């Protein structure tokens, strides 16, 4: 909720932030790949991406090697928003975890990952 509140003035919400962050390392990702990375349903990812296209944050194209796949890439505006949003998220992260040691952060990540995988088995 803190991140959502800080992103709102720049016209972003957490779902859009997740899509922007998923496009950080890979220039082109399919809608399905984005849905998997963001842990959201495909139809939800499609709707978010359609809104982001309308806002000029991303563009879509057919994958050159498989025309059935729609790829998403950041626009210059989207990349600028991604950088700005990342700085905001980094600030929230630092404030939230500032009193935890690196070892405590690692332990928390390990435990959270175990719970996440366990939920996937249910």
C-alpha positions as CSV (number, residue, x, y, z in Angstrom):
1,X,0.0,0.0,0.0
2,X,2.9,2.3,0.7
3,X,4.4,1.7,-2.7
4,X,0.9,2.2,-4.4
5,X,0.5,5.5,-2.5
6,X,4.0,6.7,-3.7
7,X,3.4,5.6,-7.3
8,X,0.0,7.2,-7.7
9,X,1.2,10.8,-8.2
10,X,3.2,9.6,-11.2
11,X,0.2,7.9,-12.7
12,X,1.2,4.3,-11.9
13,X,-0.3,1.5,-9.8
14,X,1.4,-1.7,-8.6
15,X,0.2,-3.8,-11.5
16,X,1.7,-1.4,-14.0
17,X,4.8,-1.1,-11.9
18,X,5.2,-4.9,-12.0
19,X,5.0,-4.8,-15.8
20,X,7.5,-2.0,-16.1
21,X,9.9,-3.9,-13.8
22,X,9.5,-7.1,-15.7
23,X,10.7,-5.3,-18.9
24,X,13.8,-4.1,-17.1
25,X,16.1,-6.9,-18.0
26,X,14.6,-8.1,-21.3
27,X,13.9,-5.7,-24.1
28,X,11.0,-7.8,-25.5
29,X,8.8,-10.1,-23.5
30,X,5.6,-11.9,-24.5
31,X,2.4,-11.1,-22.7
32,X,2.5,-14.6,-21.3
33,X,6.1,-14.2,-20.0
34,X,5.1,-10.9,-18.3
35,X,2.1,-12.6,-16.7
36,X,4.3,-15.3,-15.4
37,X,6.9,-12.9,-14.0
38,X,4.2,-10.7,-12.4
39,X,2.3,-13.7,-11.1
40,X,-0.9,-12.6,-12.6
41,X,-3.4,-14.2,-15.0
42,X,-2.9,-13.8,-18.7
43,X,-6.1,-11.9,-19.3
44,X,-5.2,-9.5,-16.5
45,X,-1.8,-8.9,-18.0
46,X,-3.4,-8.3,-21.4
47,X,-5.7,-5.6,-19.9
48,X,-2.9,-3.9,-18.1
49,X,-0.7,-3.9,-21.2
50,X,-3.6,-2.5,-23.3
51,X,-3.9,0.4,-20.9
52,X,-0.1,0.9,-20.9
53,X,-0.1,1.0,-24.7
54,X,-2.9,3.7,-24.5
55,X,-0.7,5.6,-22.1
56,X,2.3,5.4,-24.3
57,X,4.4,3.4,-21.9
58,X,4.8,0.3,-24.0
59,X,4.3,-0.9,-27.6
60,X,3.5,-4.3,-28.9
61,X,4.5,-6.3,-31.9
62,X,4.3,-9.8,-33.2
63,X,7.3,-11.9,-32.3
64,X,9.6,-12.2,-35.4
65,X,10.1,-15.9,-34.9
66,X,6.5,-16.7,-34.1
67,X,3.8,-14.3,-35.3
68,X,1.2,-15.9,-32.9
69,X,3.1,-14.4,-29.9
70,X,2.6,-10.7,-29.0
71,X,5.8,-9.1,-27.5
72,X,5.8,-6.0,-25.4
73,X,8.6,-3.4,-25.2
74,X,9.1,-0.2,-23.3
75,X,8.8,3.2,-25.1
76,X,11.2,6.0,-24.1
77,X,8.4,7.4,-21.9
78,X,7.9,3.9,-20.3
79,X,11.6,3.6,-19.7
80,X,11.7,7.0,-18.0
81,X,8.7,6.0,-15.8
82,X,10.4,2.7,-15.0
83,X,13.5,4.5,-13.8
84,X,11.5,6.9,-11.7
85,X,9.3,4.1,-10.3
86,X,12.4,2.0,-9.5
87,X,13.9,4.8,-7.5
88,X,10.6,5.1,-5.5
89,X,10.5,1.4,-4.9
90,X,14.1,1.3,-3.9
91,X,13.4,4.1,-1.3
92,X,10.4,2.1,0.1
93,X,12.5,-1.1,0.2
94,X,15.3,0.7,2.1
95,X,13.0,2.3,4.6
96,X,11.1,-1.0,5.2
97,X,14.3,-3.2,5.6
98,X,16.8,-0.7,6.9
99,X,17.1,-2.4,10.3
100,X,17.6,-5.9,8.9
101,X,21.0,-7.3,8.3
102,X,21.9,-8.9,5.0
103,X,21.7,-12.3,6.7
104,X,18.2,-11.5,8.0
105,X,17.1,-10.3,4.6
106,X,18.4,-13.5,3.0
107,X,16.6,-15.6,5.7
108,X,13.3,-13.7,5.0
109,X,13.7,-14.3,1.3
110,X,14.4,-18.0,1.8
111,X,11.4,-18.5,4.0
112,X,9.1,-16.5,1.7
113,X,10.2,-18.5,-1.3
114,X,9.5,-21.7,0.6
115,X,6.0,-20.5,1.5
116,X,5.4,-19.4,-2.1
117,X,6.4,-22.8,-3.6
118,X,4.3,-24.6,-0.9
119,X,1.3,-22.6,-1.9
120,X,1.9,-23.6,-5.5
121,X,1.6,-27.2,-4.5
122,X,-1.8,-26.8,-3.0
